[in-house]
Amino acid sequence: MQIFVTGAGGFIGGSIAAHLVKRGHQVTGLIRRAEQAKDLQALGITPVIGSLDDTAVLAAEARAADAVVNAADSDHQGAIDALLHALSGSGKAFLHTSGSSIVGDASGGLASDIVYDETSMPAPTPDKAARVAIDTKVQDAARQGVRAVVLCNTLIYGHGAVPGAKSVQLPRLIAQAEKSGIVRHVGPGLNRWSNVHIDDVAALYALVLENADLAPGGSFFFVESGEAAFRDMTAAIAQALHLGPAQDWPLDEAKAEWGYEMASYALGSNSRVRSRFTHRRLGWQPQRTSVVDWIRDEMRTQ
């Protein structure tokens, strides 16, 4: 297939694009910075320079491709509208990347026993209502002749394919620790997030693209293969960085460092999910199941 991937210079998009190339697909990737072109070309990806605001570029690439993967921004309404409009009536696949903070509880680092799956979703918080509305709009595009699928990723770890590209959550914890000499988690760090290795994410996207009968338009999949409390992840980071024990951090101080969204949801909430469909319906078999083991054994290997 000829596949167009947005966010190809990033951690998720670049890794997905590189994996698709290895599987024999022809991949064109949207990047914002021209200096990333050589990195993409080295991975076998054809770079297209532009942004999500360049709707004419998005539409042209979508029409030229057999399938589109949006891995750039879960919340960019204009780009998603442009891509869906270009694909309308084509029957082509559109894979949209969402994130499991949509079920986050902003608990300030406190624990929760609640676990969600694709069939038991909560009403979104006001902070996440816009993202959930976009996910729903993508799914609804199946009625306009698009094989539109939402892949809702959990905390992603591992080393990405594009040099210098990083995930969202763990790098924030690591950067703060390296700057201050103290590893910290929000509140008591009892909050738990489901998680998944980037290689397994890329494999799942390929599986969805290549199996239209198993992942029809309108599908929604959580992407997860393990779970960990933040205090266990920060303990592993402290060990890997040879620093003292990880410390609790009041939410207000964490917000001052990371901002409201990052501190409250990405690092300070519970986001516990299970997929009822990825394993049974798609036959996805993730190879990694422990983010704590990865932090201790592989985080510093790149």
C-alpha positions as CSV (number, residue, x, y, z in Angstrom):
1,M,0.0,0.0,0.0
2,Q,0.9,3.6,-0.4
3,I,0.4,5.1,3.1
4,F,0.5,8.7,4.2
5,V,1.6,9.3,7.8
6,T,1.3,12.6,9.6
7,G,3.7,13.3,12.5
8,A,6.4,11.1,10.7
9,G,9.2,13.1,12.4
10,G,7.8,12.2,15.8
11,F,8.1,9.3,18.3
12,I,4.8,7.6,17.4
13,G,4.4,8.5,13.7
14,G,8.1,7.9,12.8
15,S,8.1,4.5,14.4
16,I,4.8,3.5,12.7
17,A,6.1,4.8,9.4
18,A,9.4,2.9,9.7
19,H,7.7,-0.3,10.6
20,L,5.3,0.0,7.6
21,V,8.3,0.4,5.3
22,K,9.8,-2.8,6.8
23,R,6.6,-4.6,5.9
24,G,7.0,-3.6,2.3
25,H,4.6,-0.6,2.1
26,Q,5.5,2.7,0.4
27,V,5.3,5.5,3.0
28,T,5.1,9.2,2.7
29,G,5.6,11.1,5.9
30,L,4.6,14.7,6.9
31,I,7.3,16.6,8.8
32,R,7.4,20.2,10.0
33,R,11.2,20.6,9.9
34,A,13.2,20.2,6.7
35,E,16.3,19.1,8.6
36,Q,14.4,15.8,9.5
37,A,14.2,14.8,5.8
38,K,17.5,12.9,5.8
39,D,16.5,10.9,8.9
40,L,13.2,9.9,7.2
41,Q,14.9,9.1,3.9
42,A,17.4,6.8,5.8
43,L,14.4,4.9,7.1
44,G,12.9,4.5,3.6
45,I,10.2,7.2,4.2
46,T,9.5,9.8,1.6
47,P,9.3,13.2,3.4
48,V,6.7,15.9,2.8
49,I,7.4,19.2,4.5
50,G,4.4,20.9,6.0
51,S,2.2,21.3,9.0
52,L,-1.3,20.3,10.0
53,D,-2.5,23.7,9.1
54,D,-1.6,23.1,5.4
55,T,-4.9,21.6,4.5
56,A,-4.3,21.5,0.8
57,V,-1.2,19.4,1.3
58,L,-3.0,17.1,3.6
59,A,-5.9,16.6,1.2
60,A,-3.6,16.0,-1.8
61,E,-1.5,13.4,0.1
62,A,-4.6,11.7,1.4
63,R,-6.1,11.4,-2.1
64,A,-2.8,10.0,-3.5
65,A,-2.5,7.4,-0.8
66,D,-4.3,4.1,-0.2
67,A,-4.5,4.7,3.5
68,V,-3.7,7.5,6.0
69,V,-2.4,7.4,9.6
70,N,-2.8,10.5,11.7
71,A,-0.1,10.3,14.4
72,A,0.6,14.0,14.7
73,D,-2.0,15.6,17.0
74,S,-5.0,14.0,18.5
75,D,-6.7,17.4,19.0
76,H,-6.1,19.2,15.7
77,Q,-9.7,19.5,14.4
78,G,-8.9,21.3,11.2
79,A,-6.4,18.7,10.0
80,I,-8.7,15.8,10.8
81,D,-11.6,17.5,9.0
82,A,-9.4,18.1,6.0
83,L,-8.2,14.5,5.9
84,L,-11.7,13.0,6.4
85,H,-13.1,15.3,3.7
86,A,-10.4,14.2,1.2
87,L,-11.1,10.5,2.0
88,S,-14.9,10.7,2.0
89,G,-16.5,8.0,-0.2
90,S,-13.1,6.4,-1.0
91,G,-13.4,3.4,1.3
92,K,-9.7,4.0,2.3
93,A,-8.4,3.5,5.8
94,F,-7.9,6.4,8.2
95,L,-6.2,5.5,11.4
96,H,-6.5,8.2,14.1
97,T,-4.3,8.3,17.1
98,S,-5.9,9.2,20.4
99,G,-4.7,8.8,24.0
100,S,-6.1,7.2,27.1
101,S,-6.0,10.4,29.1
102,I,-9.6,10.6,27.9
103,V,-10.4,8.3,30.8
104,G,-8.0,10.1,33.1
105,D,-9.3,11.1,36.5
106,A,-6.8,13.9,37.5
107,S,-6.5,12.2,40.9
108,G,-3.3,14.1,42.0
109,G,-1.4,10.9,42.2
110,L,-4.0,8.9,44.3
111,A,-5.0,5.4,43.3
112,S,-8.2,4.2,41.7
113,D,-9.6,0.7,41.3
114,I,-11.6,1.6,38.1
115,V,-10.6,-0.1,34.9
116,Y,-12.2,0.7,31.5
117,D,-12.5,-1.1,28.2
118,E,-13.9,-0.3,24.8
119,T,-17.4,-1.2,26.0
120,S,-17.4,0.7,29.3
121,M,-16.3,4.2,28.7
122,P,-17.0,7.0,31.2
123,A,-18.5,10.4,30.3
124,P,-15.5,12.6,29.5
125,T,-14.3,15.3,31.9
126,P,-14.7,18.9,30.6
127,D,-11.0,18.9,30.0
128,K,-11.3,15.9,27.6
129,A,-14.6,16.4,26.0
130,A,-13.2,18.0,22.9
131,R,-10.8,15.1,22.3
132,V,-13.6,12.5,22.8
133,A,-15.8,14.5,20.3
134,I,-13.0,14.2,17.7
135,D,-12.7,10.5,18.3
136,T,-16.4,10.1,17.9
137,K,-16.3,12.2,14.7
138,V,-13.6,9.9,13.3
139,Q,-15.6,6.8,14.0
140,D,-18.7,8.4,12.5
141,A,-16.8,8.9,9.2
142,A,-17.5,5.3,8.5
143,R,-20.9,6.4,7.4
144,Q,-19.3,8.6,4.8
145,G,-17.4,5.8,3.2
146,V,-14.1,6.0,5.2
147,R,-12.6,3.0,7.0
148,A,-12.0,5.2,10.0
149,V,-10.5,3.6,13.1
150,V,-9.4,5.2,16.4
151,L,-6.4,3.7,18.2
152,C,-6.3,5.0,21.7
153,N,-2.7,4.6,23.0
154,T,-1.8,4.4,26.7
155,L,1.6,5.4,28.1
156,I,4.1,4.5,25.4
157,Y,7.7,3.6,26.2
158,G,10.7,2.4,24.3
159,H,13.2,3.9,21.8
160,G,11.6,5.4,18.7
161,A,12.8,5.0,15.1
162,V,13.5,8.7,14.4
163,P,16.7,10.0,16.1
164,G,15.9,12.5,18.9
165,A,12.1,11.8,18.9
166,K,10.7,11.1,22.4
167,S,7.5,9.9,24.0
168,V,5.5,12.2,26.2
169,Q,5.5,11.0,29.8
170,L,8.7,9.2,30.9
171,P,10.9,11.8,29.2
172,R,9.3,14.5,31.4
173,L,10.0,12.6,34.5
174,I,13.6,11.9,33.4
175,A,14.3,15.5,32.4
176,Q,13.1,16.8,35.8
177,A,15.2,14.3,37.6
178,E,18.3,15.2,35.6
179,K,17.7,18.9,36.1
180,S,17.1,18.7,39.9
181,G,18.9,15.6,40.9
182,I,15.7,14.3,42.5
183,V,13.2,11.9,40.8
184,R,9.6,13.0,41.6
185,H,6.1,11.7,41.0
186,V,2.9,13.6,41.4
187,G,1.5,13.3,44.9
188,P,2.1,9.9,46.4
189,G,2.6,8.3,42.9
190,L,0.0,5.6,43.6
191,N,-1.8,6.4,40.3
192,R,-1.6,3.8,37.6
193,W,-1.4,3.9,33.9
194,S,-1.7,1.2,31.3
195,N,1.2,1.2,29.0
196,V,2.7,-0.3,25.8
197,H,6.0,-0.6,24.0
198,I,6.4,1.5,20.9
199,D,7.4,-1.5,18.8
200,D,4.1,-3.2,19.8
201,V,2.2,0.0,18.9
202,A,3.7,0.0,15.4
203,A,2.9,-3.6,14.9
204,L,-0.7,-3.0,15.9
205,Y,-1.2,-0.1,13.5
206,A,0.1,-2.3,10.7
207,L,-2.2,-5.1,11.7
208,V,-5.2,-2.8,11.6
209,L,-4.2,-1.3,8.2
210,E,-3.7,-4.8,6.6
211,N,-6.8,-6.4,8.0
212,A,-9.9,-4.5,6.9
213,D,-12.2,-7.3,7.8
214,L,-11.0,-7.4,11.4
215,A,-10.9,-3.7,11.9
216,P,-13.9,-2.2,10.0
217,G,-14.7,1.5,9.9
218,G,-16.1,2.8,13.2
219,S,-13.8,0.7,15.3
220,F,-12.2,1.9,18.5
221,F,-9.2,0.1,20.1
222,F,-7.4,0.7,23.4
223,V,-3.6,0.0,22.9
224,E,-2.2,-1.6,26.1
225,S,-0.1,-4.5,27.2
226,G,0.7,-3.8,30.8
227,E,0.2,-1.5,33.8
228,A,2.3,0.2,36.4
229,A,2.0,2.7,39.2
230,F,4.0,5.9,38.8
231,R,5.9,5.4,42.0
232,D,7.2,2.1,40.6
233,M,8.2,3.8,37.4
234,T,10.0,6.6,39.2
235,A,11.7,4.1,41.5
236,A,13.1,2.4,38.4
237,I,14.1,5.8,36.9
238,A,16.0,6.6,40.2
239,Q,17.8,3.3,40.0
240,A,18.7,3.8,36.3
241,L,20.0,7.3,36.9
242,H,21.8,6.3,40.1
243,L,19.9,8.9,42.1
244,G,18.3,8.7,45.6
245,P,14.8,7.4,46.2
246,A,11.9,9.0,44.3
247,Q,10.0,11.6,46.2
248,D,6.3,12.7,46.4
249,W,5.6,16.1,44.9
250,P,2.6,18.2,45.6
251,L,0.3,18.7,42.6
252,D,0.7,22.5,42.6
253,E,4.5,22.2,42.4
254,A,4.2,19.6,39.7
255,K,1.9,21.9,37.7
256,A,4.5,24.7,38.0
257,E,7.1,22.4,36.4
258,W,5.0,20.5,33.8
259,G,1.9,22.6,33.3
260,Y,-1.7,21.8,34.1
261,E,-2.4,19.2,31.4
262,M,0.8,17.3,31.9
263,A,0.8,17.3,35.7
264,S,-3.0,16.6,36.1
265,Y,-3.6,14.1,33.4
266,A,-0.4,12.7,31.8
267,L,1.5,12.2,35.0
268,G,-1.1,12.7,37.9
269,S,-4.1,10.7,36.9
270,N,-5.2,7.0,36.7
271,S,-5.7,5.8,33.2
272,R,-6.3,2.1,33.6
273,V,-7.8,0.3,30.5
274,R,-8.0,-3.1,29.0
275,S,-8.7,-3.9,25.3
276,R,-11.4,-6.4,24.7
277,F,-10.6,-6.4,21.0
278,T,-7.0,-6.1,20.1
279,H,-6.0,-9.6,21.2
280,R,-9.1,-11.6,20.4
281,R,-10.3,-9.8,17.3
282,L,-7.0,-8.8,15.8
283,G,-4.7,-11.5,17.1
284,W,-2.3,-8.8,18.3
285,Q,0.5,-10.4,20.4
286,P,2.6,-7.7,22.1
287,Q,6.2,-8.7,22.9
288,R,6.7,-6.4,25.9
289,T,4.6,-6.2,29.1
290,S,6.7,-4.4,31.7
291,V,7.6,-0.7,31.5
292,V,9.5,-1.0,34.8
293,D,11.8,-3.7,33.4
294,W,12.4,-1.6,30.3
295,I,13.3,1.4,32.5
296,R,15.8,-0.6,34.5
297,D,17.3,-2.6,31.7
298,E,17.0,-0.6,28.5
299,M,16.2,3.0,29.1
300,R,19.8,4.2,29.0
301,T,20.9,2.0,26.0
302,Q,20.3,4.8,23.4
